[in-house]
């Protein structure tokens, strides 16, 4: 597993070194603008209270901005992403071993080490590189907490889940399911589940408070969460959703509109929506 991890790191660093010249596309442009220009600027200075960023969760923004400001270029960010991406290898290896045995764990680790898209992400600027690592280590620690009957390990899983939420909000809605699974599995599981949820909340809530202070609105993580909930449940096309969404003025008003329309879409599709 250690050799596969090192091989995965080597593959990513090699790709960073040899990839032909390219340019940012789609969300990459947004991440780079906010993470390398706005976030470290004198007007913001990495302060979350001076940062007018709310559409996406914040963690990847800081993951970009800190090495860029410290070393003065995107090469440092790509190295950081290579290191982070390689950590997916042991996460999948250990999780696979716990769930399905040694052979499955090594096969999963090998896939993570060399899967082309996972290697490719190291030299591009998308939140998925950081998110997948945090998510799979959270799941691995969840399995470990259950196997060892460990409250401390459950708390570590909660910490990682919280950080994953601050990278991609979607996983916020999975945390209660993970806690329920942990509570149900073995004696004492309810206590471990409570620690998992509590630590996750302690990670996420400061950003929720920041959103309240800066935008004077209750936004648990980001406004994109409501938009995605709407898109995922409505019968409207993606283009129709975006046309209606962007016609609403103001970031918070857009968020409230999307949240309301998502609730309407879900209610309209009852009682079979859950299926």
Buried (B, 14 or more C-beta within 10 A) or exposed (E): BEEBBEBBBEBBBEBBEEBEEEEBEEEBEBBBEBBBEBBBBEEBEBEBEEBEBBBBBBBBBBBBBBBBBEEEEBBBBBBBBBBBBBBBBBBBBBBBBBEEEEEBBBBBBBBBBBBEEBBBBBBBBBBBBBBBBBBBBBBBBBBBBBEEBBBEBBBBBBBBBBBBBBBBBBBBEBBEEBBBBBBEBEEEBEBBBBBBBEBBBEBBEEBBEBBEEBBEBEBBBBBBBBBBBBBEBBEBEEEEBEEBBEEBEEBBEBBBBBBEBBBEBBEEBEEEEEE
